[in-house]
Amino acid sequence: MPDTNYTKWDVHEYSNLLEECTNHTIRQETDRLGDHCYQLIDPCGDATGDPWYFWDDVVADTIDAIVDYQDKARFRTVGDA
């Protein structure tokens, strides 16, 4: 079973999981002032919302969507058995 402390995952791994669950991804960027940040990217490739400047904030703001998706998938699997 993978480590579910997602704050320890790298951006690529977490972005892939988020995309699997929500069709959104996370992209590392540099803002207008040259600061490193993370941006939520919608399925069309457009940035949505304000960027995050801390990885823990990215995870805190997106983890519920991942958990909801995984819970629903688990329920579907149990219901199909």
KEKOLGU-311804 format. One record per residue: residue in one letter; x, y, z of N, C-alpha, C, O in turn. Coordinates in steps of 0.05 Angstrom, whole numbers, plus 5000, padded with zeros to 4 digits. Atoms other than C-alpha are relative to their C-alpha. Last residue first. Layout:
N
@residu = a	n_c1 = X	n_c2 = Y	n_c3 = Z	ca_c1 = X	ca_c2 = Y	ca_c3 = Z	c_c1 = X	c_c2 = Y	c_c3 = Z	o_c1 = X	o_c2 = Y	o_c3 = Z $
...
//
This chain:
81
@residu = a	n_c1 = 4991	n_c2 = 5027	n_c3 = 4992	ca_c1 = 4622	ca_c2 = 4837	ca_c3 = 4901	c_c1 = 4976	c_c2 = 4982	c_c3 = 5006	o_c1 = 4981	o_c2 = 4958	o_c3 = 5013 $
@residu = d	n_c1 = 5000	n_c2 = 5018	n_c3 = 5023	ca_c1 = 4595	ca_c2 = 4896	ca_c3 = 4861	c_c1 = 5007	c_c2 = 4972	c_c3 = 5008	o_c1 = 5002	o_c2 = 4953	o_c3 = 4992 $
@residu = g	n_c1 = 5027	n_c2 = 5004	n_c3 = 5009	ca_c1 = 4576	ca_c2 = 4935	ca_c3 = 4924	c_c1 = 4998	c_c2 = 4981	c_c3 = 4976	o_c1 = 4977	o_c2 = 4968	o_c3 = 4973 $
@residu = v	n_c1 = 5014	n_c2 = 5017	n_c3 = 4980	ca_c1 = 4645	ca_c2 = 4925	ca_c3 = 4953	c_c1 = 4972	c_c2 = 4994	c_c3 = 4991	o_c1 = 4963	o_c2 = 4972	o_c3 = 4994 $
@residu = t	n_c1 = 4988	n_c2 = 5026	n_c3 = 5001	ca_c1 = 4678	ca_c2 = 4952	ca_c3 = 4890	c_c1 = 4987	c_c2 = 4981	c_c3 = 5019	o_c1 = 4982	o_c2 = 4958	o_c3 = 5012 $
@residu = r	n_c1 = 5008	n_c2 = 5013	n_c3 = 5025	ca_c1 = 4629	ca_c2 = 5010	ca_c3 = 4884	c_c1 = 5011	c_c2 = 4972	c_c3 = 4998	o_c1 = 4998	o_c2 = 4953	o_c3 = 4990 $
@residu = f	n_c1 = 5028	n_c2 = 5007	n_c3 = 4997	ca_c1 = 4641	ca_c2 = 5028	ca_c3 = 4957	c_c1 = 4989	c_c2 = 4985	c_c3 = 4976	o_c1 = 4975	o_c2 = 4965	o_c3 = 4978 $
@residu = r	n_c1 = 5001	n_c2 = 5023	n_c3 = 4982	ca_c1 = 4716	ca_c2 = 5026	ca_c3 = 4947	c_c1 = 4972	c_c2 = 4991	c_c3 = 5004	o_c1 = 4967	o_c2 = 4966	o_c3 = 5005 $
@residu = a	n_c1 = 4989	n_c2 = 5023	n_c3 = 5015	ca_c1 = 4710	ca_c2 = 5072	ca_c3 = 4887	c_c1 = 4999	c_c2 = 4975	c_c3 = 5017	o_c1 = 4992	o_c2 = 4953	o_c3 = 5007 $
@residu = k	n_c1 = 5021	n_c2 = 5008	n_c3 = 5019	ca_c1 = 4665	ca_c2 = 5119	ca_c3 = 4926	c_c1 = 5009	c_c2 = 4976	c_c3 = 4984	o_c1 = 4993	o_c2 = 4958	o_c3 = 4978 $
@residu = d	n_c1 = 5022	n_c2 = 5012	n_c3 = 4984	ca_c1 = 4715	ca_c2 = 5121	ca_c3 = 4984	c_c1 = 4978	c_c2 = 4990	c_c3 = 4981	o_c1 = 4968	o_c2 = 4968	o_c3 = 4985 $
@residu = q	n_c1 = 4991	n_c2 = 5026	n_c3 = 4992	ca_c1 = 4773	ca_c2 = 5133	ca_c3 = 4935	c_c1 = 4978	c_c2 = 4985	c_c3 = 5016	o_c1 = 4975	o_c2 = 4961	o_c3 = 5013 $
@residu = y	n_c1 = 4999	n_c2 = 5017	n_c3 = 5023	ca_c1 = 4737	ca_c2 = 5191	ca_c3 = 4902	c_c1 = 5007	c_c2 = 4971	c_c3 = 5008	o_c1 = 4995	o_c2 = 4952	o_c3 = 4999 $
@residu = d	n_c1 = 5028	n_c2 = 5005	n_c3 = 5009	ca_c1 = 4719	ca_c2 = 5222	ca_c3 = 4968	c_c1 = 4999	c_c2 = 4981	c_c3 = 4977	o_c1 = 4983	o_c2 = 4962	o_c3 = 4976 $
@residu = v	n_c1 = 5012	n_c2 = 5019	n_c3 = 4981	ca_c1 = 4791	ca_c2 = 5213	ca_c3 = 4993	c_c1 = 4971	c_c2 = 4994	c_c3 = 4992	o_c1 = 4963	o_c2 = 4971	o_c3 = 4993 $
@residu = i	n_c1 = 4988	n_c2 = 5026	n_c3 = 5005	ca_c1 = 4819	ca_c2 = 5247	ca_c3 = 4931	c_c1 = 4987	c_c2 = 4979	c_c3 = 5018	o_c1 = 4980	o_c2 = 4957	o_c3 = 5009 $
@residu = a	n_c1 = 5009	n_c2 = 5010	n_c3 = 5026	ca_c1 = 4770	ca_c2 = 5305	ca_c3 = 4934	c_c1 = 5012	c_c2 = 4973	c_c3 = 4994	o_c1 = 4998	o_c2 = 4956	o_c3 = 4983 $
@residu = d	n_c1 = 5028	n_c2 = 5009	n_c3 = 4998	ca_c1 = 4783	ca_c2 = 5314	ca_c3 = 5008	c_c1 = 4989	c_c2 = 4989	c_c3 = 4974	o_c1 = 4975	o_c2 = 4969	o_c3 = 4974 $
@residu = i	n_c1 = 5001	n_c2 = 5027	n_c3 = 4990	ca_c1 = 4859	ca_c2 = 5317	ca_c3 = 4996	c_c1 = 4971	c_c2 = 4989	c_c3 = 5002	o_c1 = 4966	o_c2 = 4966	o_c3 = 4998 $
@residu = t	n_c1 = 5009	n_c2 = 5019	n_c3 = 5021	ca_c1 = 4856	ca_c2 = 5379	ca_c3 = 4953	c_c1 = 4995	c_c2 = 4972	c_c3 = 5010	o_c1 = 4983	o_c2 = 4955	o_c3 = 4995 $
@residu = d	n_c1 = 5023	n_c2 = 4990	n_c3 = 5015	ca_c1 = 4861	ca_c2 = 5438	ca_c3 = 5001	c_c1 = 4989	c_c2 = 4981	c_c3 = 4979	o_c1 = 4967	o_c2 = 4985	o_c3 = 4969 $
@residu = a	n_c1 = 5023	n_c2 = 4995	n_c3 = 4982	ca_c1 = 4905	ca_c2 = 5404	ca_c3 = 5053	c_c1 = 4975	c_c2 = 5009	c_c3 = 4985	o_c1 = 4953	o_c2 = 5002	o_c3 = 4992 $
@residu = v	n_c1 = 5012	n_c2 = 5026	n_c3 = 4991	ca_c1 = 4950	ca_c2 = 5375	ca_c3 = 4999	c_c1 = 4976	c_c2 = 5005	c_c3 = 5017	o_c1 = 4955	o_c2 = 4992	o_c3 = 5014 $
@residu = v	n_c1 = 5011	n_c2 = 5014	n_c3 = 5023	ca_c1 = 4962	ca_c2 = 5442	ca_c3 = 4966	c_c1 = 4986	c_c2 = 4975	c_c3 = 5009	o_c1 = 4962	o_c2 = 4970	o_c3 = 5002 $
@residu = d	n_c1 = 5025	n_c2 = 4987	n_c3 = 5006	ca_c1 = 4971	ca_c2 = 5475	ca_c3 = 5034	c_c1 = 4986	c_c2 = 4988	c_c3 = 4975	o_c1 = 4962	o_c2 = 4986	o_c3 = 4974 $
@residu = d	n_c1 = 5020	n_c2 = 5009	n_c3 = 4980	ca_c1 = 5024	ca_c2 = 5425	ca_c3 = 5054	c_c1 = 4973	c_c2 = 5012	c_c3 = 4995	o_c1 = 4952	o_c2 = 5000	o_c3 = 4999 $
@residu = w	n_c1 = 5010	n_c2 = 5026	n_c3 = 5009	ca_c1 = 5062	ca_c2 = 5441	ca_c3 = 4989	c_c1 = 4978	c_c2 = 4990	c_c3 = 5019	o_c1 = 4959	o_c2 = 4978	o_c3 = 5010 $
@residu = f	n_c1 = 4990	n_c2 = 5022	n_c3 = 4983	ca_c1 = 5069	ca_c2 = 5514	ca_c3 = 5007	c_c1 = 4986	c_c2 = 4974	c_c3 = 4993	o_c1 = 4962	o_c2 = 4973	o_c3 = 4989 $
@residu = y	n_c1 = 4972	n_c2 = 4995	n_c3 = 4997	ca_c1 = 5062	ca_c2 = 5574	ca_c3 = 4960	c_c1 = 5013	c_c2 = 4979	c_c3 = 5018	o_c1 = 5038	o_c2 = 4978	o_c3 = 5021 $
@residu = w	n_c1 = 4991	n_c2 = 5005	n_c3 = 4973	ca_c1 = 4993	ca_c2 = 5558	ca_c3 = 4933	c_c1 = 5030	c_c2 = 5003	c_c3 = 5001	o_c1 = 5044	o_c2 = 4999	o_c3 = 4981 $
@residu = p	n_c1 = 4979	n_c2 = 5020	n_c3 = 4996	ca_c1 = 4967	ca_c2 = 5590	ca_c3 = 4870	c_c1 = 5005	c_c2 = 4996	c_c3 = 5030	o_c1 = 4999	o_c2 = 5013	o_c3 = 5047 $
@residu = d	n_c1 = 4975	n_c2 = 4988	n_c3 = 4992	ca_c1 = 4900	ca_c2 = 5626	ca_c3 = 4867	c_c1 = 5021	c_c2 = 4978	c_c3 = 5004	o_c1 = 5014	o_c2 = 4956	o_c3 = 5012 $
@residu = g	n_c1 = 4996	n_c2 = 4991	n_c3 = 4972	ca_c1 = 4842	ca_c2 = 5595	ca_c3 = 4831	c_c1 = 5028	c_c2 = 5013	c_c3 = 5004	o_c1 = 5043	o_c2 = 5016	o_c3 = 4985 $
@residu = t	n_c1 = 5024	n_c2 = 4992	n_c3 = 4986	ca_c1 = 4844	ca_c2 = 5556	ca_c3 = 4766	c_c1 = 5007	c_c2 = 5009	c_c3 = 5028	o_c1 = 5024	o_c2 = 4997	o_c3 = 5041 $
@residu = a	n_c1 = 4996	n_c2 = 4997	n_c3 = 4971	ca_c1 = 4900	ca_c2 = 5549	ca_c3 = 4716	c_c1 = 4974	c_c2 = 5010	c_c3 = 5012	o_c1 = 4960	o_c2 = 5026	o_c3 = 5001 $
@residu = d	n_c1 = 5000	n_c2 = 4973	n_c3 = 4990	ca_c1 = 4876	ca_c2 = 5525	ca_c3 = 4648	c_c1 = 5005	c_c2 = 5001	c_c3 = 5030	o_c1 = 4995	o_c2 = 4984	o_c3 = 5044 $
@residu = g	n_c1 = 4973	n_c2 = 4990	n_c3 = 4999	ca_c1 = 4896	ca_c2 = 5459	ca_c3 = 4617	c_c1 = 5002	c_c2 = 5028	c_c3 = 5010	o_c1 = 5023	o_c2 = 5041	o_c3 = 5009 $
@residu = c	n_c1 = 4995	n_c2 = 4986	n_c3 = 5026	ca_c1 = 4825	ca_c2 = 5439	ca_c3 = 4595	c_c1 = 5029	c_c2 = 5012	c_c3 = 4999	o_c1 = 5037	o_c2 = 5022	o_c3 = 4978 $
@residu = p	n_c1 = 4997	n_c2 = 5019	n_c3 = 5022	ca_c1 = 4821	ca_c2 = 5387	ca_c3 = 4651	c_c1 = 5006	c_c2 = 5013	c_c3 = 4973	o_c1 = 5016	o_c2 = 4999	o_c3 = 4955 $
@residu = d	n_c1 = 5025	n_c2 = 5015	n_c3 = 5006	ca_c1 = 4834	ca_c2 = 5441	ca_c3 = 4704	c_c1 = 5004	c_c2 = 4982	c_c3 = 4976	o_c1 = 5025	o_c2 = 4983	o_c3 = 4963 $
@residu = i	n_c1 = 5005	n_c2 = 4999	n_c3 = 5029	ca_c1 = 4903	ca_c2 = 5460	ca_c3 = 4729	c_c1 = 4975	c_c2 = 4984	c_c3 = 4994	o_c1 = 4974	o_c2 = 4960	o_c3 = 5001 $
@residu = l	n_c1 = 5020	n_c2 = 5020	n_c3 = 5007	ca_c1 = 4914	ca_c2 = 5476	ca_c3 = 4803	c_c1 = 4993	c_c2 = 5004	c_c3 = 4970	o_c1 = 4987	o_c2 = 5026	o_c3 = 4962 $
@residu = q	n_c1 = 5025	n_c2 = 4990	n_c3 = 5012	ca_c1 = 4977	ca_c2 = 5518	ca_c3 = 4811	c_c1 = 4983	c_c2 = 4976	c_c3 = 4993	o_c1 = 4992	o_c2 = 4956	o_c3 = 4983 $
@residu = y	n_c1 = 5014	n_c2 = 5023	n_c3 = 5012	ca_c1 = 5037	ca_c2 = 5507	ca_c3 = 4856	c_c1 = 4973	c_c2 = 5010	c_c3 = 4990	o_c1 = 4960	o_c2 = 5026	o_c3 = 5004 $
@residu = c	n_c1 = 5027	n_c2 = 5006	n_c3 = 4991	ca_c1 = 5086	ca_c2 = 5563	ca_c3 = 4873	c_c1 = 4989	c_c2 = 4976	c_c3 = 4986	o_c1 = 5002	o_c2 = 4965	o_c3 = 4968 $
@residu = h	n_c1 = 5009	n_c2 = 5027	n_c3 = 5006	ca_c1 = 5158	ca_c2 = 5586	ca_c3 = 4870	c_c1 = 4972	c_c2 = 4996	c_c3 = 5010	o_c1 = 4966	o_c2 = 5004	o_c3 = 5033 $
@residu = d	n_c1 = 5002	n_c2 = 5019	n_c3 = 4978	ca_c1 = 5167	ca_c2 = 5661	ca_c3 = 4874	c_c1 = 4989	c_c2 = 4973	c_c3 = 4991	o_c1 = 4972	o_c2 = 4972	o_c3 = 4973 $
@residu = g	n_c1 = 4978	n_c2 = 5019	n_c3 = 5000	ca_c1 = 5191	ca_c2 = 5701	ca_c3 = 4815	c_c1 = 5000	c_c2 = 4980	c_c3 = 5022	o_c1 = 5019	o_c2 = 4966	o_c3 = 5026 $
@residu = l	n_c1 = 4978	n_c2 = 4989	n_c3 = 4984	ca_c1 = 5146	ca_c2 = 5761	ca_c3 = 4826	c_c1 = 5025	c_c2 = 4982	c_c3 = 5002	o_c1 = 5044	o_c2 = 4989	o_c3 = 5015 $
@residu = r	n_c1 = 4991	n_c2 = 4975	n_c3 = 5012	ca_c1 = 5099	ca_c2 = 5743	ca_c3 = 4770	c_c1 = 5024	c_c2 = 5013	c_c3 = 5014	o_c1 = 5040	o_c2 = 5027	o_c3 = 5003 $
@residu = d	n_c1 = 5019	n_c2 = 4978	n_c3 = 5003	ca_c1 = 5093	ca_c2 = 5672	ca_c3 = 4797	c_c1 = 5012	c_c2 = 5025	c_c3 = 4988	o_c1 = 5036	o_c2 = 5025	o_c3 = 4982 $
@residu = t	n_c1 = 4988	n_c2 = 4976	n_c3 = 4987	ca_c1 = 5139	ca_c2 = 5614	ca_c3 = 4784	c_c1 = 4981	c_c2 = 5022	c_c3 = 4995	o_c1 = 4972	o_c2 = 5027	o_c3 = 4972 $
@residu = e	n_c1 = 4996	n_c2 = 4976	n_c3 = 5016	ca_c1 = 5105	ca_c2 = 5548	ca_c3 = 4770	c_c1 = 5017	c_c2 = 5020	c_c3 = 5015	o_c1 = 5024	o_c2 = 5017	o_c3 = 5038 $
@residu = q	n_c1 = 4982	n_c2 = 4981	n_c3 = 4987	ca_c1 = 5097	ca_c2 = 5477	ca_c3 = 4794	c_c1 = 5005	c_c2 = 5023	c_c3 = 4981	o_c1 = 5010	o_c2 = 5019	o_c3 = 4957 $
@residu = r	n_c1 = 4976	n_c2 = 4993	n_c3 = 5016	ca_c1 = 5036	ca_c2 = 5445	ca_c3 = 4763	c_c1 = 5017	c_c2 = 5019	c_c3 = 5017	o_c1 = 5007	o_c2 = 5038	o_c3 = 5030 $
@residu = i	n_c1 = 4985	n_c2 = 4979	n_c3 = 4986	ca_c1 = 4981	ca_c2 = 5407	ca_c3 = 4800	c_c1 = 5025	c_c2 = 5006	c_c3 = 4983	o_c1 = 5039	o_c2 = 4987	o_c3 = 4975 $
@residu = t	n_c1 = 4972	n_c2 = 5005	n_c3 = 4994	ca_c1 = 4930	ca_c2 = 5367	ca_c3 = 4761	c_c1 = 5012	c_c2 = 5023	c_c3 = 5016	o_c1 = 4999	o_c2 = 5045	o_c3 = 5018 $
@residu = h	n_c1 = 4984	n_c2 = 4976	n_c3 = 4996	ca_c1 = 4854	ca_c2 = 5364	ca_c3 = 4753	c_c1 = 5029	c_c2 = 4991	c_c3 = 5007	o_c1 = 5033	o_c2 = 4969	o_c3 = 5016 $
@residu = n	n_c1 = 4993	n_c2 = 4990	n_c3 = 5026	ca_c1 = 4816	ca_c2 = 5304	ca_c3 = 4724	c_c1 = 5015	c_c2 = 5027	c_c3 = 5001	o_c1 = 5021	o_c2 = 5039	o_c3 = 4981 $
@residu = t	n_c1 = 5015	n_c2 = 4976	n_c3 = 5005	ca_c1 = 4787	ca_c2 = 5293	ca_c3 = 4794	c_c1 = 5003	c_c2 = 5012	c_c3 = 4972	o_c1 = 4989	o_c2 = 5030	o_c3 = 4964 $
@residu = c	n_c1 = 5024	n_c2 = 4996	n_c3 = 4984	ca_c1 = 4809	ca_c2 = 5225	ca_c3 = 4819	c_c1 = 4982	c_c2 = 5023	c_c3 = 4991	o_c1 = 4958	o_c2 = 5021	o_c3 = 4995 $
@residu = e	n_c1 = 5016	n_c2 = 5025	n_c3 = 5001	ca_c1 = 4859	ca_c2 = 5202	ca_c3 = 4767	c_c1 = 4974	c_c2 = 5004	c_c3 = 5014	o_c1 = 4953	o_c2 = 4993	o_c3 = 5006 $
@residu = e	n_c1 = 5012	n_c2 = 5001	n_c3 = 5026	ca_c1 = 4884	ca_c2 = 5274	ca_c3 = 4760	c_c1 = 4982	c_c2 = 4975	c_c3 = 4997	o_c1 = 4961	o_c2 = 4976	o_c3 = 4985 $
@residu = l	n_c1 = 5021	n_c2 = 4980	n_c3 = 5001	ca_c1 = 4894	ca_c2 = 5280	ca_c3 = 4835	c_c1 = 4986	c_c2 = 4999	c_c3 = 4972	o_c1 = 4962	o_c2 = 5001	o_c3 = 4971 $
@residu = l	n_c1 = 5022	n_c2 = 5010	n_c3 = 4984	ca_c1 = 4934	ca_c2 = 5215	ca_c3 = 4835	c_c1 = 4976	c_c2 = 5019	c_c3 = 4999	o_c1 = 4953	o_c2 = 5011	o_c3 = 4995 $
@residu = n	n_c1 = 5011	n_c2 = 5023	n_c3 = 5014	ca_c1 = 4978	ca_c2 = 5239	ca_c3 = 4777	c_c1 = 4976	c_c2 = 4989	c_c3 = 5015	o_c1 = 4955	o_c2 = 4982	o_c3 = 5003 $
@residu = s	n_c1 = 5015	n_c2 = 4989	n_c3 = 5023	ca_c1 = 4988	ca_c2 = 5307	ca_c3 = 4811	c_c1 = 4986	c_c2 = 4977	c_c3 = 4984	o_c1 = 4964	o_c2 = 4980	o_c3 = 4976 $
@residu = y	n_c1 = 5025	n_c2 = 4989	n_c3 = 4989	ca_c1 = 5009	ca_c2 = 5272	ca_c3 = 4875	c_c1 = 4982	c_c2 = 5010	c_c3 = 4978	o_c1 = 4958	o_c2 = 5006	o_c3 = 4978 $
@residu = e	n_c1 = 5016	n_c2 = 5022	n_c3 = 4989	ca_c1 = 5062	ca_c2 = 5231	ca_c3 = 4840	c_c1 = 4972	c_c2 = 5009	c_c3 = 5009	o_c1 = 4952	o_c2 = 4998	o_c3 = 5002 $
@residu = h	n_c1 = 5008	n_c2 = 5017	n_c3 = 5022	ca_c1 = 5088	ca_c2 = 5290	ca_c3 = 4799	c_c1 = 4982	c_c2 = 4977	c_c3 = 5009	o_c1 = 4961	o_c2 = 4972	o_c3 = 4997 $
@residu = v	n_c1 = 5022	n_c2 = 4986	n_c3 = 5015	ca_c1 = 5089	ca_c2 = 5338	ca_c3 = 4858	c_c1 = 4989	c_c2 = 4982	c_c3 = 4978	o_c1 = 4965	o_c2 = 4980	o_c3 = 4974 $
@residu = d	n_c1 = 4991	n_c2 = 4978	n_c3 = 5017	ca_c1 = 5130	ca_c2 = 5291	ca_c3 = 4902	c_c1 = 4976	c_c2 = 5010	c_c3 = 4983	o_c1 = 4955	o_c2 = 4998	o_c3 = 4981 $
@residu = w	n_c1 = 4999	n_c2 = 5007	n_c3 = 5028	ca_c1 = 5096	ca_c2 = 5253	ca_c3 = 4958	c_c1 = 5012	c_c2 = 5023	c_c3 = 4984	o_c1 = 5010	o_c2 = 5046	o_c3 = 4992 $
@residu = k	n_c1 = 4973	n_c2 = 5011	n_c3 = 5006	ca_c1 = 5114	ca_c2 = 5269	ca_c3 = 5030	c_c1 = 5003	c_c2 = 4992	c_c3 = 4971	o_c1 = 5025	o_c2 = 4986	o_c3 = 4962 $
@residu = t	n_c1 = 4981	n_c2 = 4978	n_c3 = 4998	ca_c1 = 5054	ca_c2 = 5315	ca_c3 = 5040	c_c1 = 5029	c_c2 = 4991	c_c3 = 4994	o_c1 = 5046	o_c2 = 5008	o_c3 = 4988 $
@residu = y	n_c1 = 4995	n_c2 = 4988	n_c3 = 5027	ca_c1 = 5012	ca_c2 = 5257	ca_c3 = 5014	c_c1 = 5019	c_c2 = 5024	c_c3 = 5001	o_c1 = 5030	o_c2 = 5031	o_c3 = 4980 $
@residu = n	n_c1 = 4993	n_c2 = 4974	n_c3 = 4990	ca_c1 = 5019	ca_c2 = 5218	ca_c3 = 5079	c_c1 = 5008	c_c2 = 5016	c_c3 = 4975	o_c1 = 5032	o_c2 = 5018	o_c3 = 4969 $
@residu = t	n_c1 = 5022	n_c2 = 4981	n_c3 = 5004	ca_c1 = 4983	ca_c2 = 5161	ca_c3 = 5045	c_c1 = 5004	c_c2 = 5026	c_c3 = 5015	o_c1 = 4986	o_c2 = 5042	o_c3 = 5017 $
@residu = d	n_c1 = 5000	n_c2 = 4982	n_c3 = 4977	ca_c1 = 5046	ca_c2 = 5120	ca_c3 = 5035	c_c1 = 4978	c_c2 = 5021	c_c3 = 4995	o_c1 = 4978	o_c2 = 5035	o_c3 = 4975 $
@residu = p	n_c1 = 4984	n_c2 = 4975	n_c3 = 5001	ca_c1 = 5028	ca_c2 = 5069	ca_c3 = 4982	c_c1 = 4998	c_c2 = 5016	c_c3 = 5025	o_c1 = 4978	o_c2 = 5014	o_c3 = 5040 $
@residu = m	n_c1 = 5017	n_c2 = 4976	n_c3 = 5000	ca_c1 = 5000	ca_c2 = 5000	ca_c3 = 5000	c_c1 = 5018	c_c2 = 5025	c_c3 = 5000	o_c1 = 5037	o_c2 = 5026	o_c3 = 5015 $
//
